[in-house]
C-alpha cells in the first residue's frame, strides 16, 4: 500500500462493519421508542462530529439534520449553543449528552449528566447516551479510515 492510499477500516473487516451498523439500527429504534425526534438525534450527531473533527460525518449528518427539520440558525450557532435560546429543553439535554460522552471530562461529567437527566425520561436518557456512543464510534472509524468528503455536484 502506498502512502497515497487510504486504509478503509470499514472495508477491511466487513463483519465488524455490519455489526456496528446493526448496533446503529438498534440505537435508532431505541430513539424512536423513546419518542426522540430525528432532528434531536441529528443535532447530537452533528455536535459530536464537530467535537471530534470528523469531516465525513459532519457532511453526512448536517444533510440529515436539515432533512429532519433542524434550522440553518441552529446549525450555525451549534458550537455556541449554550449561549443561545434557539434550542428547546430536549435539544439542550441531547447536546449536553453529546458533549459529555464525546469529551468525557471526568471533573464535570456527573454534573452535566444530572442536568440533562432532569429533562429526560429514563428511555430518552438511555437512548441519547447510546446515540452519543454510536456516533463517536462512527466518527473514529471515519477519521481512522480517512473517509473523503466529495464535493457535491448539485451545488448543495
C-alpha positions as CSV (number, residue, x, y, z in Angstrom):
1,X,0.0,0.0,0.0
2,X,1.5,3.3,-1.0
3,X,1.4,6.4,1.2
4,X,-1.3,7.9,-1.0
5,X,-3.8,5.0,-0.4
6,X,-6.2,5.0,2.4
7,X,-6.8,2.0,4.6
8,X,-10.5,1.9,4.9
9,X,-11.2,0.2,8.3
10,X,-14.9,-0.4,7.3
11,X,-13.8,-2.3,4.2
12,X,-11.0,-4.3,5.9
13,X,-13.5,-6.2,8.1
14,X,-17.0,-6.3,6.6
15,X,-18.3,-8.4,9.5
16,X,-17.4,-5.8,12.1
17,X,-18.8,-3.1,9.8
18,X,-22.1,-5.0,9.5
19,X,-22.1,-5.4,13.3
20,X,-21.7,-1.7,14.1
21,X,-24.4,-0.9,11.5
22,X,-26.7,-3.3,13.2
23,X,-25.9,-1.6,16.5
24,X,-26.7,1.8,14.9
25,X,-30.0,0.5,13.7
26,X,-30.8,-0.8,17.2
27,X,-29.9,2.6,18.7
28,X,-32.2,4.4,16.2
29,X,-35.0,2.1,17.2
30,X,-34.4,2.9,20.8
31,X,-34.6,6.6,20.0
32,X,-37.9,6.1,18.1
33,X,-39.3,4.1,21.0
34,X,-38.3,6.9,23.4
35,X,-40.1,9.5,21.2
36,X,-36.9,11.3,20.4
37,X,-37.4,13.3,17.1
38,X,-34.9,12.6,14.4
39,X,-33.9,16.2,14.4
40,X,-32.7,15.9,18.0
41,X,-30.7,12.8,17.2
42,X,-29.1,14.6,14.3
43,X,-28.2,17.6,16.4
44,X,-26.4,15.2,18.7
45,X,-24.6,13.6,15.8
46,X,-23.5,16.9,14.4
47,X,-22.3,18.2,17.7
48,X,-20.2,15.1,18.5
49,X,-18.8,15.1,15.0
50,X,-17.8,18.8,15.4
51,X,-16.0,18.0,18.6
52,X,-14.3,15.0,17.1
53,X,-13.4,16.9,13.9
54,X,-14.9,14.2,11.6
55,X,-15.5,15.9,8.2
56,X,-17.2,12.9,6.6
57,X,-19.7,12.5,9.5
58,X,-20.3,16.3,9.5
59,X,-21.1,16.3,5.8
60,X,-23.5,13.4,6.2
61,X,-25.2,14.4,9.4
62,X,-25.6,18.1,8.5
63,X,-27.5,17.0,5.4
64,X,-29.6,14.6,7.5
65,X,-30.2,17.3,10.2
66,X,-31.6,19.7,7.5
67,X,-33.8,16.9,6.1
68,X,-35.1,16.2,9.7
69,X,-36.0,19.9,10.2
70,X,-33.0,21.3,12.0
71,X,-32.8,25.0,11.1
72,X,-29.9,26.8,9.5
73,X,-29.8,29.0,12.5
74,X,-29.4,26.1,14.9
75,X,-26.6,24.6,12.7
76,X,-24.9,28.0,12.5
77,X,-24.8,28.5,16.3
78,X,-24.3,24.9,17.3
79,X,-20.7,25.3,18.6
80,X,-22.1,28.1,20.9
81,X,-25.4,26.5,21.7
82,X,-25.2,27.2,25.4
83,X,-25.2,30.9,24.7
84,X,-28.4,30.9,22.7
85,X,-32.1,30.4,23.1
86,X,-32.7,28.5,19.9
87,X,-32.8,25.0,21.4
88,X,-35.6,23.6,23.4
89,X,-35.0,21.6,26.6
90,X,-34.9,18.2,24.8
91,X,-32.4,19.5,22.3
92,X,-30.3,21.1,25.0
93,X,-30.3,17.8,27.0
94,X,-29.2,15.9,23.9
95,X,-26.4,18.4,23.3
96,X,-25.2,18.0,26.9
97,X,-25.1,14.3,26.4
98,X,-23.3,14.7,23.0
99,X,-20.6,16.8,24.6
100,X,-20.3,14.8,27.8
101,X,-20.0,11.4,26.0
102,X,-17.5,12.9,23.5
103,X,-15.2,14.8,25.8
104,X,-15.5,12.6,28.9
105,X,-14.4,15.4,31.3
106,X,-14.4,13.4,34.5
107,X,-14.5,16.5,36.7
108,X,-17.9,17.7,35.3
109,X,-19.3,14.5,33.8
110,X,-21.8,13.6,36.5
111,X,-22.9,17.3,37.0
112,X,-23.5,17.6,33.3
113,X,-25.4,14.3,33.0
114,X,-27.6,15.2,36.0
115,X,-28.5,18.5,34.3
116,X,-29.6,16.5,31.1
117,X,-31.3,13.9,33.2
118,X,-33.7,16.4,34.7
119,X,-35.3,16.9,31.3
120,X,-35.5,13.3,30.1
121,X,-37.4,10.1,30.8
122,X,-35.3,7.0,31.5
123,X,-35.9,5.8,28.0
124,X,-34.8,9.1,26.5
125,X,-31.7,9.4,28.7
126,X,-30.6,5.9,27.8
127,X,-31.3,6.2,24.1
128,X,-29.5,9.5,23.8
129,X,-26.4,8.2,25.6
130,X,-26.4,5.2,23.2
131,X,-26.7,7.6,20.3
132,X,-23.7,9.5,21.5
133,X,-21.7,6.3,21.9
134,X,-22.7,5.2,18.4
135,X,-21.7,8.5,16.6
136,X,-18.4,8.6,18.5
137,X,-17.7,5.1,17.2
138,X,-18.6,6.1,13.6
139,X,-16.5,9.3,13.9
140,X,-13.5,7.2,14.9
141,X,-14.0,4.7,12.1
142,X,-14.3,7.6,9.5
143,X,-11.3,9.5,10.9
144,X,-9.1,6.4,11.1
145,X,-10.1,5.5,7.6
146,X,-9.7,9.0,6.1
147,X,-13.1,8.8,4.5
148,X,-13.2,11.6,1.9
149,X,-15.8,14.3,1.6
150,X,-16.5,14.6,-2.0
151,X,-17.7,17.9,-3.5
152,X,-21.4,18.0,-4.2
153,X,-22.2,18.2,-7.9
154,X,-25.6,19.7,-7.4
155,X,-24.3,22.8,-5.6
156,X,-25.8,21.8,-2.2
